């Protein structure tokens, strides 16, 4: 004999079977479910990342608000006037606003407090480079090399300074250095060094293939990263 079919059931929000007759009413179960939902704990918000004062100033600077970054540095330096990290960031923030005299003085103060930092001297050199003061940038890069070891990036900046100063012999000497390697997988410095010398000697037929190789081998983003100082160097040159 076949088993009788079970009475029609509906499943409420709480997993309670509700249906016809003695099984209870659907509206009542739904109301119970709504109350349970109201009492359920809200989803916890993800904890926000808290930045310390220097991190906040650095992030502010990197996102393009140099004025606010400078203000944050000023506030911090009131309590720690010899904090080199804040001084360097303050100098960069001032420079980004075109306040070059106080920026230069701040760079000098920071480096006097930490004279052995290769990175700080590199940043000071970059400051002068952006002002096209190649005679001042050059010793900064040289001192950075002495303290941090020879790198293709620093050697390239020195080469650019030689080009900017019109010293073709020095530029060629640097370009022929072993630090520049056409097979270096990390940096296209070799191609930019050779292109800078060719551009200085007004040989555009040599420059174009070097630039094409650099972009093809290293990708557009890295090409633009390295190209920034190269194109700046020749921006005002015919």
VEXDRENBA-276081 format. One record per atom (N, C-alpha, C): residue in three letters; x negated, y, z negated. Coordinates in steps of 0.1 Angstrom, whole numbers, plus 5000, padded with zeros to 4 digits. Last residue first. Layout:
% residues N
AlaXYZ/...
This chain:
% residues 238
Unk432357145290/Unk432857125303/Unk432756975307/Unk433457135255/Unk432357125265/Unk432957095279/Unk435157115236/Unk434957255241/Unk433857255251/Unk435256845231/Unk436456915234/Unk436257055240/Unk433256675223/Unk433256725237/Unk434456815240/Unk433956615196/Unk432656665200/Unk432556735213/Unk436456505198/Unk436356635191/Unk434956705196/Unk435856265210/Unk436656365218/Unk436556505211/Unk434456155188/Unk433856165201/Unk434556275209/Unk436256145167/Unk435056235166/Unk434456255179/Unk438255975179/Unk438556095173/Unk437356195172/Unk437455725188/Unk437455835197/Unk437755965191/Unk437855555167/Unk436455595170/Unk436455715179/Unk440655545168/Unk439955575156/Unk438555625158/Unk441155465194/Unk441555595190/Unk440855645177/Unk440155205192/Unk439555295202/Unk439855435198/Unk441855095174/Unk440455115170/Unk439755205180/Unk444155095191/Unk444155165178/Unk442755195173/Unk443554945214/Unk443855085215/Unk443755165202/Unk440754715214/Unk442154755212/Unk442354905211/Unk438254625220/Unk438554655206/Unk440054695204/Unk438054585248/Unk437554495239/Unk438054505225/Unk439354815260/Unk439754675263/Unk439354575253/Unk438055025249/Unk439455015246/Unk439954875249/Unk435354975259/Unk435654995244/Unk437154975241/Unk435754975287/Unk435354855280/Unk435654865265/Unk436455245290/Unk437455145294/Unk437055005287/Unk434155375283/Unk435355395275/Unk436455285278/Unk432455275303/Unk432155255288/Unk433355275280/Unk433555385326/Unk433555235324/Unk433255195309/Unk433255675321/Unk434555605322/Unk434555455320/Unk430455735320/Unk431255745308/Unk432555665309/Unk429355715344/Unk428955615334/Unk429855615322/Unk430455925357/Unk430655795363/Unk430155685354/Unk429656155343/Unk430956095341/Unk431255965347/Unk427056275332/Unk427156155341/Unk428556085339/Unk425956475316/Unk426856505327/Unk426856395337/Unk424556425294/Unk423756435306/Unk424656455318/Unk426656385276/Unk425756495274/Unk424856525287/Unk427656155286/Unk428456275287/Unk427556395286/Unk425655975279/Unk425955995293/Unk426756125295/Unk425755995251/Unk424556035258/Unk424856065273/Unk428355895248/Unk428056035243/Unk426756085250/Unk428255635257/Unk429055735264/Unk428755875260/Unk426555515238/Unk426155525252/Unk426955635260/Unk428355545216/Unk426955605216/Unk426455625230/Unk430555405224/Unk430655545221/Unk429355615221/Unk429455145225/Unk430055205237/Unk430155355236/Unk428655105198/Unk427655095209/Unk428255165221/Unk431055105183/Unk430055225182/Unk429055225194/Unk433254945180/Unk432854985194/Unk431755095194/Unk432954675156/Unk432954815159/Unk432554845174/Unk433054395153/Unk433754485144/Unk433854625148/Unk431554255170/Unk432954235171/Unk433754325162/Unk428854345190/Unk429454355176/Unk430954355177/Unk427654345214/Unk428454225211/Unk428954235196/Unk426254575216/Unk427354565225/Unk428254445222/Unk425154755189/Unk425154615195/Unk426454605203/Unk423154965171/Unk424254955181/Unk424154825189/Unk420854915157/Unk422054915150/Unk423354915159/Unk418654945173/Unk419254815172/Unk420554805165/Unk418855245194/Unk418555175181/Unk419255035181/Unk419455405214/Unk418655285218/Unk418355205205/Unk420655625203/Unk421455535211/Unk420755405214/Unk418455755192/Unk419355695183/Unk420255595190/Unk417155845215/Unk416455765206/Unk417455685197/Unk419156015226/Unk418755895233/Unk417955795224/Unk419156215206/Unk420356135209/Unk420056005216/Unk416556315208/Unk417056245195/Unk418256165198/Unk416756425234/Unk415756325230/Unk416156245218/Unk418756615233/Unk418956495241/Unk417956385237/Unk420056815213/Unk418856745212/Unk418956615219/Unk422256975209/Unk421556985222/Unk420256915222/Unk423856955187/Unk422757045186/Unk421857055199/Unk425556755196/Unk426056885193/Unk425056995192/Unk423756545197/Unk424356595209/Unk424956735207/Unk423156515170/Unk422056545179/Unk422656605192/Unk425756455161/Unk425156575156/Unk423956615166/Unk426056205172/Unk426956315176/Unk426356445172/Unk424056065158/Unk423956085172/Unk424756195177/Unk425256065133/Unk423956135135/Unk423756165150/Unk427455905139/Unk427656045135/Unk426456125136/Unk426155665144/Unk426955735155/Unk427155875151/Unk425155605119/Unk424155635130/Unk424855705142/Unk427555555106/Unk426755665102/Unk425755705113/Unk428355325121/Unk429155435120/Unk428455565116/Unk426255135118/Unk426555185131/Unk427355315130/Unk424155205090/Unk425355145096/Unk425555205109/Unk421655165066/Unk421955205080/Unk423255125085/Unk422255255032/Unk421855165042/Unk422355205056/Unk422955445013/Unk423955325016/Unk423455235026/Unk421055635011/Unk421555574999/Unk422455455001/Unk420255695037/Unk419255665027/Unk419855595015/Unk422755775048/Unk422055655053/Unk421055605043/Unk423256005034/Unk424155895032/Unk423555765036/Unk421156165044/Unk421156125030/Unk422056015027/Unk422156185070/Unk420856125068/Unk420756075053/Unk424556325066/Unk424556185071/Unk423256115069/Unk423456565057/Unk424456485048/Unk424456345053/Unk421956655078/Unk421256605066/Unk422156525056/Unk424156705097/Unk423156605100/Unk422356565087/Unk425756915089/Unk426356775088/Unk425156675089/Unk424357135095/Unk424557105081/Unk425056965079/Unk424257125122/Unk422957145115/Unk423157115100/Unk426957125129/Unk426157005131/Unk424857005124/Unk429557245124/Unk428257285118/Unk427357165118/Unk432157205132/Unk431057205142/Unk429757265137/Unk433757135112/Unk433557285114/Unk432557305125/Unk433556875112/Unk434856925116/Unk434757075118/Unk431056855100/Unk431256815114/Unk432556875119/Unk431456925073/Unk430657015082/Unk430956985097/Unk432956695066/Unk433556835064/Unk432756935073/Unk431256495070/Unk432456505079/Unk433056645078/Unk429456545050/Unk428956555064/Unk430156565073/Unk431056475028/Unk430556615029/Unk430056645044/Unk431356205033/Unk432556295034/Unk432156445035/Unk428756125029/Unk429356105042/Unk430556195044/Unk428456175003/Unk427656255012/Unk428256235026/Unk430255984993/Unk430556124991/Unk429756215000/Unk429055745000/Unk430355775005/Unk430655925004/Unk426655734986/Unk426555745000/Unk427955795006/Unk425855884956/Unk426955824963/Unk426855844978/Unk423956004940/Unk423555874947/Unk424755814955/Unk424856234927/Unk423956244939/Unk423656124946/Unk427256344911/Unk426956204916/Unk426156204928/Unk426956614907/Unk427356524895/Unk427156374899/Unk426456704932/Unk425456734921/Unk425756644909/Unk428856644944/Unk427656564948/Unk426556594938/Unk430556824932/Unk430856684930/Unk429556604933/Unk429557074941/Unk429557044926/Unk429756894924/Unk429857054968/Unk428557064962/Unk428557024948/Unk432657044971/Unk431856934975/Unk430456934968/Unk433157304961/Unk433657184953/Unk432857064958/Unk432057464981/Unk431557474967/Unk431957354959/Unk433757385002/Unk432257355003/Unk431657364989/Unk436257474993/Unk436057334996/Unk434557304996/Unk435857754992/Unk436057684980/Unk435857534982/Unk435557785022/Unk434557825012/Unk434657754998/Unk437857675035/Unk436557615036/Unk435457655026/Unk440757605037/Unk440057685026/Unk438657635025/Unk442257455054/Unk441457555060/Unk440757645050/Unk443457245043/Unk444257365043/Unk443457485050/Unk441457055042/Unk442657035051/Unk443557155052/Unk439857165022/Unk439457175036/Unk440557145046/Unk441457105000/Unk441157245003/Unk440757255018/Unk441256825001/Unk442556885002/Unk442457035005/Unk438456784997/Unk439156745010/Unk440456815012/Unk438256884971/Unk437556944982/Unk438156914995/Unk439856704957/Unk440256844957/Unk439556914969/Unk438356474960/Unk439756484967/Unk440256624967/Unk436156544946/Unk436056514960/Unk437356524967/Unk437256584920/Unk436556694927/Unk436456674942/Unk438256334914/Unk439256444916/Unk438556564923/Unk435756204912/Unk436856154922/Unk437856264924/Unk434456334892/Unk433956344905/Unk435056304915/Unk435356544866/Unk435756414872/Unk435456414887/Unk434756764852/Unk433656704859/Unk434056564865/Unk437056854840/Unk436456944850/Unk435356874858/Unk439756744829/Unk438456664832/Unk437756744843/Unk441756924825/Unk441356834814/Unk440056764816/Unk441757044850/Unk441857124838/Unk441357044826/Unk441956844868/Unk440656894866/Unk440556994854/Unk444656804870/Unk443856694864/Unk442556754860/Unk445457034884/Unk446057004871/Unk445156904863/Unk444057004908/Unk443757114899/Unk444257094885/Unk445256784918/Unk443856774915/Unk443556884905/Unk447756884924/Unk447656774914/Unk446256754909/Unk447157084942/Unk447757124930/Unk447657014919/Unk446256914963/Unk445257014957/Unk445857054943/Unk448656794970/Unk447456714965/Unk446456804958/Unk450057004980/Unk450456944967/Unk449356864961/Unk448457055003/Unk448757164993/Unk449157104979/Unk448556825018/Unk447256865012/Unk447456975001/Unk450356595026/Unk450656715018/Unk449456765011/Unk449856355040/Unk449856485047/Unk450156605039/Unk449456115028/Unk450656135035/Unk450856275041/Unk447056155015/Unk447056075027/Unk448356075035/Unk447856324993/Unk446856375004/Unk446956285016/Unk449456144979/Unk450056264984/Unk449156324995/Unk447555944973/Unk448655914982/Unk449356034988/Unk445956104955/Unk445456044968/Unk446556014978/Unk447756174935/Unk447156284943/Unk446556224956/Unk448255914925/Unk449356004930/Unk448856114939/Unk445755834917/Unk446455764928/Unk447555844934/Unk445256014896/Unk444456014908/Unk445155944920/Unk447455944878/Unk447356074884/Unk446456084896/Unk448755614887/Unk448055704878/Unk447855844885/Unk452055504896/Unk450655554900/Unk450055634889/Unk454055234895/Unk453655354888/Unk452255384892/Unk456555094915/Unk455155104912/Unk454755234906/Unk459554984900/Unk458855084908/Unk457355084904/Unk461054674900/Unk460254764893/Unk459554854902/Unk464254634915/Unk462854604915/Unk462054714908/Unk467054604894/Unk466354674903/Unk464854634903/Unk469154324890/Unk468154404885/Unk467354474896/Unk472554334896/Unk471354284901/Unk470254384896/Unk474554314866/Unk474254384878/Unk472854334882/Unk476254034852/Unk475154134851/Unk474854184865/Unk479754004852/Unk478553954856/Unk477454064856/Unk482254124847/Unk481354104835/Unk479954054839/Unk483454114871/Unk483154244865/Unk482154234853/Unk483753844875/Unk482853914883/Unk482454054877/Unk485653794856/Unk484353724854/Unk483353804863/Unk487753924867/Unk487253964854/Unk485853914852/Unk488153784890/Unk487853924891/Unk487153974878/Unk488953534880/Unk487753544887/Unk487253684888/Unk491453604869/Unk490353554860/Unk489053564867/Unk492753664892/Unk492553764882/Unk491453734873/Unk492853414904/Unk492153514911/Unk491753634901/Unk494553284886/Unk493153234887/Unk492253344894/Unk496953414891/Unk496353414878/Unk494853384878/Unk497353364918/Unk497153504914/Unk496453504900/Unk497853074917/Unk496653134924/Unk496353274919/Unk498852904888/Unk499152994899/Unk497853054905/Unk498852544880/Unk498552694877/Unk498752774890/Unk499652294883/Unk498252314884/Unk497852464882/Unk502352244883/Unk501752254871/Unk500252284871/Unk502852404914/Unk503452344903/Unk502552364890/Unk499952404935/Unk501452414934/Unk501852354920/Unk496952544924/Unk497852504935/Unk499252504931/Unk493452544918/Unk494752604915/Unk495652564927/Unk490552454903/Unk491552414912/Unk492852474909/Unk487852684900/Unk489052614893/Unk490052584903/Unk485752824909/Unk485652684911/Unk486852614904/Unk486253094906/Unk485453024895/Unk485352874897/Unk487853154927/Unk486453204927/Unk485653144917/Unk489652844935/Unk489552984931/Unk488053024930/Unk490852634959/Unk489752654950/Unk489652804947/Unk493952454960/Unk493152564965/Unk492052594954/Unk495552164970/Unk494852244960/Unk494152354967/Unk498351964974/Unk497552064980/Unk496852154969/Unk498251634959/Unk498851764961/Unk497851874966/Unk497051354978/Unk496951444966/Unk497751574970/Unk499151094991/Unk498251204993/Unk498251294981/Unk499050764976/Unk499750894979/Unk498751004982/Unk497550494994/Unk497550584982/Unk498250704986/Unk499350225009/Unk498550335010/Unk498650424997/Unk499149885000/Unk500050005000/Unk499150125000/
